[in-house]
Structure formats: structure tokens, C-alpha cells
Amino acid sequence: MVVVVKVGDRVMGSVFSEAALNDFAQTAHRTPTVLVHGGGDTVTSIAEKLGVQQKFVTSPEGFRSRYTDAETIQVFTMVMAGKINKEIVRHLESRKIPAVGLSGLDGALIRAERKRKLVIRDERGRKRVIDGGYTGRVTNVDSSLLRTLITAGYVPVIAPIALGSDSEPLNLDGDRTAAYLAGALQADLLILLTDVDGVSIDGEVIRRLAAGEARRSLSNLGPGMITKVYAALEALSLGVSKVMISSGRRENPFTSAIQEQNGTLVVA
């Protein structure tokens, strides 16, 4: 069994608390585990302190993302692959969990095609086409590198940055990065830890969603959850057995997600 876990920025404080780290240690010692992290809020905060203005865009389908220009990709790489990634490695090592921090740049772990154009919806709801900046679309994941680390007993900790065709760094969405990594490993389970209890429709958390139901629900979801559900669908299409979208603020967030005790389970 292989488990891929994505931890969002807003639950890192909870997920890397002493109790949750002990929970993760139990999970990692029992099951080969890959950890993917976000960090968008931290990137925004540091970029603004450095005087790099951040811009966010929304696609016609409702997906919200950071517009990554030449200055922003430098800050994004520094914060994601440096500050956040190494802090997580340090937390894991403090619990005697052997961890290796990587981004998609290292060993060309994740290759991506640079998006040349982006279609966005402006403030008036009109569609516009803008330059794609430094945002990528995943084309390949080197699963052999991950399998080598897992077999040696390490937990790979992955920052969502890819290597472009011109060797440039590219910004990737963390949830979708986790989906591609899980697909490349043919993982048994992808866990997307977030700051809510699962997928809510009409105010009610849905405990189980089949892929067809999940796809039909996309238009009713907010910009944060729509990306997670879409990533879940991508993971299933890539051969992942099941996806759990659950809260990172619950007690024992890792084992409770594996045991399907809370959150929304998305299945094919």
C-alpha cells in the first residue's frame, strides 16, 4: 500500500503539531508515504514583504489561481522549495521520521509544459486571454526516484514546482501535483487535508462521492474545493484507488483519513 498526502497551507499548524506528528509517524512507519505540501498564503505574505505584488485570476469554470510572472516564480520557488519544504522536513526528522525534501526540479522529478495562454474571467465576468506566465501543466513524473526513496525508508516531501521544457521553474497547483504523483505511483489512497470537514453541498458534508457525482458537483463548489474535487477526479483517472478529502484539524488527521472516519471519500 502507498499513500500520498497533500497538506494545505492553512492546516500546517495543526498537521505539524506534536500530536498530529505522532499520528503521522505511526502512518509513515506502517505505510510507504509521500507528502506534498502547499504554501500559498506564505508565498503571498513573503512576496508582499519583498514588494512583489500578487495577482490572482479565476478561470471561466471557477478555478482560482495565482498569476505567476517572472518575479513571482522566483519568490514561489524560494518559499516553497526552501522555507516551507525544509521546515516540514525538520518537523518530521524531530519525530525520527527519515524525510527527504524535494521539488519537481530535483532529478527532474516533475516535468511540465508551460501554459502559453490563460483564459480568465475578469471582474465583469467577461472572458479574457492573457499570457500564461510561469504556470505549468504536468507532462511526466519520474516515479523511479520516488520508489527508490520509499524503498530506502524515506518519506519524500515534495514542493509543487516543475521543470519546464526550457529548464525553467513552473508553478503547479499543490492538489493536482499530489494527484499526478499518486497516479505515477499507482497509490492506493490520496489524502487531501484541508481546513474544512469535506465536500459540502447545500450545507451538508457528503461522506461518499462517486466520480460521476463529483464531476456534476463541480459547478456548485467554491474556488477552494473545486480544485480539490477536480484533483480527486484526475487521481482516479490516473489509476489511484480512492481519494479522501478531509480536515487536517481533526484529532489524528492521518489515521482517521485512512480509516475513512471523517471527510469525503471520492471513488471511481
C-alpha positions in Angstrom: 0.0 0.0 0.0 1.2 3.5 -0.9 -0.4 6.7 0.4 0.1 10.2 -0.9 -0.8 13.0 1.4 -1.3 16.7 0.4 -1.2 19.2 3.3 -2.6 22.7 2.6 -1.0 25.9 4.0 -3.9 26.7 6.3 -3.7 23.4 8.2 0.0 23.1 8.6 0.0 24.4 12.1 -2.5 21.7 13.1 -0.9 18.9 11.0 2.6 19.5 12.3 1.6 19.9 16.0 3.1 17.4 18.4 0.0 15.1 18.5 -0.5 15.1 14.7 3.2 14.4 14.1 3.0 11.4 16.3 -0.1 10.3 14.3 1.9 10.8 11.0 4.8 8.9 12.4 2.6 5.9 13.0 1.2 6.1 9.5 4.7 6.5 7.9 6.2 3.6 9.8 3.3 1.3 8.7 2.8 2.5 5.2 5.0 4.0 2.4 4.0 7.6 2.3 4.7 10.6 0.1 3.9 14.1 1.4 3.1 17.0 -0.9 2.7 20.5 0.6 1.1 23.8 -0.3 2.1 27.2 1.0 0.2 29.8 -1.0 -0.6 32.1 1.9 3.1 32.1 3.0 4.2 32.8 -0.6 1.8 35.8 -0.7 2.9 37.2 2.6 6.6 37.0 1.8 6.1 38.3 -1.7 4.3 41.3 -0.4 7.0 42.0 2.1 9.5 41.9 -0.8 7.4 44.3 -2.8 6.3 41.8 -5.3 2.6 42.4 -5.9 0.5 39.2 -6.1 -2.4 38.8 -8.6 -5.0 36.0 -8.6 -7.1 35.0 -11.6 -10.2 32.9 -12.0 -10.9 30.6 -14.9 -14.4 30.6 -16.6 -15.0 27.3 -14.8 -14.3 28.9 -11.4 -10.8 27.7 -10.7 -8.8 30.4 -8.8 -5.1 30.5 -9.1 -2.0 32.7 -8.6 -0.8 34.6 -11.7 2.9 33.7 -11.8 5.0 36.3 -13.5 8.8 36.3 -13.7 9.3 37.9 -10.3 6.6 35.7 -8.6 8.1 32.4 -9.7 11.4 33.4 -8.1 9.6 34.1 -4.8 7.4 31.0 -5.2 10.5 28.7 -5.7 12.4 30.3 -2.8 9.5 29.9 -0.3 8.1 26.6 -1.5 11.3 24.6 -2.1 13.2 26.5 0.6 11.4 27.8 3.7 8.3 25.6 3.8 9.8 22.4 2.4 12.7 22.4 4.8 10.5 23.3 7.8 8.4 20.2 7.1 11.5 18.0 6.8 12.7 19.4 10.1 9.4 18.7 11.8 9.4 15.1 10.5 13.0 14.5 11.5 12.2 15.7 15.0 9.9 12.6 15.3 12.6 10.3 13.9 10.8 10.1 10.5 13.5 10.0 7.8 12.5 12.6 5.3 13.9 14.0 2.0 12.8 17.4 0.8 12.4 17.8 -2.9 10.7 19.9 -5.5 9.8 18.8 -9.0 13.1 20.4 -10.2 15.2 17.9 -8.3 16.2 15.0 -10.5 13.6 16.3 -13.0 11.1 14.6 -10.7 8.2 16.5 -12.3 8.3 17.8 -15.8 5.6 20.2 -17.1 4.7 22.2 -20.2 4.5 25.9 -19.8 1.0 27.3 -20.3 1.4 29.9 -23.1 -2.0 31.4 -22.6 -4.6 31.5 -19.8 -8.3 32.1 -20.3 -9.7 34.1 -17.3 -12.9 35.8 -16.2 -12.5 39.4 -15.4 -14.3 41.5 -12.8 -17.2 42.0 -15.1 -17.5 38.3 -15.9 -16.1 38.6 -19.4 -13.6 36.1 -20.8 -10.1 37.3 -21.5 -6.9 35.7 -22.8 -3.7 36.6 -21.1 -0.1 35.4 -21.2 0.4 32.2 -19.3 3.3 33.3 -17.2 5.2 30.6 -15.3 2.4 28.2 -14.7 2.8 24.6 -15.8 0.8 21.6 -17.0 2.3 18.3 -15.8 3.7 16.1 -18.6 5.7 13.5 -16.7 6.5 12.3 -13.2 9.7 10.2 -12.5 8.2 7.6 -10.2 11.5 5.7 -10.1 13.1 8.4 -8.0 10.2 8.3 -5.5 10.2 4.5 -5.4 13.9 4.5 -4.7 13.4 6.8 -1.7 10.4 4.9 -0.4 12.1 1.6 -0.7 15.0 3.0 1.3 12.6 4.0 4.1 12.4 7.7 3.4 9.3 10.0 3.3 9.6 12.2 0.2 8.4 15.8 0.9 7.5 17.4 -2.4 7.1 21.1 -3.2 4.8 21.7 -6.2 7.3 23.2 -8.7 8.0 21.6 -12.0 10.8 21.7 -14.5 9.8 23.3 -17.8 11.0 22.3 -21.3 13.5 25.2 -21.2 14.6 24.2 -17.7 12.6 27.0 -16.1 10.8 26.5 -12.8 7.0 26.4 -13.2 4.3 26.9 -10.6 2.0 23.9 -10.1 -1.2 23.6 -8.1 -0.5 21.5 -5.0 -3.6 19.4 -5.1 -3.2 18.5 -8.7 0.5 17.8 -8.2 -0.4 15.3 -5.5 -2.9 13.7 -7.9 -0.2 13.2 -10.6 2.3 11.9 -8.1 -0.3 9.5 -6.7 -1.1 8.4 -10.2 2.5 7.8 -11.1 2.9 5.6 -8.0 -0.5 3.9 -8.5 -1.2 4.8 -4.9 -3.9 3.1 -3.0 -5.0 6.3 -1.4 -4.6 10.0 -1.9 -5.5 12.2 1.1 -6.1 15.9 0.6 -6.1 17.6 4.0 -7.8 20.9 4.2 -9.4 23.3 6.7 -13.0 22.0 6.3 -14.6 18.7 7.1 -15.0 17.6 3.5 -17.1 18.4 0.4 -20.2 20.3 1.4 -23.2 20.5 -0.9 -26.2 22.6 0.3 -24.5 23.0 3.7 -24.1 19.2 4.2 -20.8 17.3 4.2 -21.1 14.5 1.8 -19.4 11.3 3.1 -19.0 9.5 -0.2 -19.0 10.6 -3.8 -18.8 8.5 -7.0 -16.8 10.1 -9.8 -19.8 11.0 -11.8 -21.5 12.7 -8.8 -18.3 14.5 -8.0 -18.0 15.8 -11.6 -21.6 17.0 -11.6 -21.0 18.8 -8.3 -18.1 21.0 -9.6 -20.3 23.9 -10.6 -21.8 24.1 -7.1 -18.4 24.3 -5.2 -16.4 27.2 -4.1 -13.0 28.1 -5.6 -11.0 26.2 -2.9 -12.9 23.0 -3.0 -13.5 22.9 -6.7 -9.7 22.4 -7.3 -9.6 19.5 -4.7 -12.5 17.7 -6.3 -11.0 18.1 -9.7 -7.7 16.8 -8.4 -9.5 13.8 -6.9 -11.1 13.1 -10.3 -7.7 13.4 -12.0 -6.2 11.0 -9.5 -8.9 8.4 -10.1 -8.5 8.7 -13.8 -4.8 8.0 -13.4 -5.4 4.8 -11.5 -5.5 5.8 -7.8 -7.9 3.6 -5.9 -9.6 6.3 -3.8 -9.3 9.8 -2.6 -10.2 11.2 0.8 -10.8 15.0 1.2 -10.8 15.6 5.0 -9.9 18.1 7.7 -6.3 18.5 8.9 -7.6 20.0 12.1 -9.2 16.8 13.4 -7.6 14.6 16.0 -5.3 12.0 14.4 -5.8 13.5 10.9 -3.8 10.9 9.0 -5.1 7.7 10.6 -8.7 9.0 10.7 -8.5 9.7 6.9 -7.0 6.3 6.2 -9.7 4.7 8.2 -12.4 6.8 6.5 -13.7 8.2 9.8 -14.2 11.7 8.6 -14.2 13.7 5.4 -15.5 12.9 1.9 -14.4 9.7 0.1 -14.3 10.0 -3.7 -14.2 6.7 -5.6 -14.4 5.7 -9.2 
